[in-house]
Amino acid sequence: MTASGQPAAGRRSWLVAAPLVIFLVLAGLFLAQLLSGRDTSVVPSALIGQTAPATDLPPLEGMALPGLSSAAFAGKVTLVNVFASWCAPCRLEHPLLMELSKDERIVIAALNYKDTAENARRFLGGLGNPYDAIGVDAKGATAIDWGVYGVPETFLVGRDGTIVYKHVGPLGPDIIERDLKPAVEKALGG
């Protein structure tokens, strides 16, 4: 017996069992999350339903396009795509953005994130340019204002300047059909 009156062996067995108990509790929490049916790829955004952050980014040098400005959103449904030439998933989604650029009902704008002008131009020169405007966010400060977690990310801004949709990660055909196109239709009032 110890000075507290408890057997020393009982205390040691609790210390040995504690990691197992903690592991089982955490495993139960993770299992409950997996079985919940919730889409774990969806990252909630506090900006949905809020006015898009005030944005005034300079244009990409060497491209005959304007920079990214909040004023450009006024009265238009705008898809804002955050991309970088060094981003492999950006290359994967790029053909889909090229296809979306054929829809004249929407404006497609880019926020070029922590990239060099030369690399961004080479990226667009090789894959095509789906953008109507490209703003350069060399230090990433504007991306923080937009709540960007990483590249690529895509936002849909309604005619009133409100963010109505956000997708984290590369767009895929299923995401465009299931989520983005209905959000565009709703933003257009249809």
N, C-alpha and C positions, 0 to 999 in steps of 0.2 A: 504494500500500500504506500501511496505517496502522502505527503504532508496534508493534502486536501482531502484525504480519505478515499480517493478513487484508485482503483487498481491501475497500475502503469500499463498493463497489457491492453486494457480497454481503450485507453487513449491512443495507443499505438495502432490498434486495429482501425480506429476511426480515421486516423491520418492516412492509413493505407487505402481505405475505402473512399475517401473524399474525391480523389481524382476520377475514380470510376463513376461516382454519382454525378459529378460535374459533366463528364463526358456524356453520360446517358441523358441528362437534361438537355444539353446542347444538341445532341443527335435527335432528340424528340422535337425540338424547335425547328431544326432544319427539315426534318421529315414532314412536319405540319406545313411548312412553307411550300415544299415541293408538291404536296398533295392538295394544296389549296386551289389549284387551277389558275392562279394569278400569273399573268405574263411577266416573268422576271426581267425581260428585256426592255420593258417600258419603264422609263425613268420619269417620274412625275415632274412637272415644271410649274413653279409658282407663277410663271409669266402667262400661262394660258388664261385668256380672258382679260389680260392687262394690256395697256398701250405698249407698243414696242418701244424699247429704250431709244432715247435720243441718240441718233447716229449721224456722224459726219466724217466719213473716211475718204482719204484721197484716192484718186483712180490709180489703177495699175499702170505704171510707166510703159510706154510703147504700145498701148492698146487705145484705140479710138473710142473709148467708152467712158461714161461718167463714173465717178466714185459712188460709194454707197451713202445715201442721205435719207434721213427720215422723211424729208419733203417728197421724195420720190414715191413713198407709199400712199400718199393722199389720193383717195378715190380709185385706187387700183388694188386688185388682189395680187399680192407679191409673194413669191416663193424665195426665201432667203436661204441660200446653201452655204454652209461653212466648209471650206475645202483648203487643202494645201497640196503642193506638188509631191511632197515627201510622204503623203498619206496613201498607203496601198488600197484601203477600202474605198477611197475617193475615186480611184481608177475603176473599180468595179461598178460603182453606181453611175459613172459618167455617161455611158451610152443611154441610160434611162433619162438622165437630165437632157441629153440631146433630143430625145424623143419628146419629152415634156415641153421643150422650147418651141415645138411646132404649134402648141396651143396658144393662140393669140389672145385668149381671154385673160391670161396671167402674165405677169412680168417675172422673170427669173433674175435674181440678183445674187451676187456672191460676196462673201466675206472671206478674203484670202488671209488665212491665219498663219502668222509667224513663218513667212516664206520670203524668198528673194524674188524680185521682179523677173529676173532672168529665168529662174526655174519655173515660175508660174506661167510665163509666156510660152516656154518650151512645152509644158504640160498641156496647155490649151491649144498650142500649135499642132501637137501630135494627135490629140484626141478630139479636137473641135471645141468651139466656144458656144455653150448654150446660154450664156449670160447677157442680159441687157445692161447691166452695170456691175462693176467689180470694185469693191472697196478694199484697201490694203490695211490690215491690222497687224503691223509688224511686231508690236510688243504684246499683243493679245489682250489689251485693256478693254476694248470694245466687246470682245468675246465674253469676258467676265460679266459685263453689263447684261449681256443676252443670256447668261446662265449656261454657257457652253461647257460641257463636260469633256469633250474631245472632238476630234474630227473623224468623219464627217458628221454634221448635224444639219437638220433642215427645219425651217420654221415657215409657217404659212401666216401671212399678215393680211387681215381683211381690209376692205375699202376704208373702214374707219380708223385704221392704224392699230387695231387690236390683234394680238397674236391669238390665232384660233387653233393652231395645230403645231406640234413639235415631234420630230422623230430623231432619236439618237442612233447613230450608226449609219451604215450605208443603206440607201433605199434599194428595195428589191421589187420585182414585178408584183408580187403578192401584196406587199405593203402599199404600193401605189394604187392598186385596184381596190383593196379592202379599206384602206384608211385615208390616203391622200386625196384621191379623186372625189370621194364623198365630201371631204372637208372643203375642197375647192368648190364643188357644186353648192354647198351650203353657204360658203362665203360669197359666192356670186348671186346668192338669193334664189337659187333654183332648187 
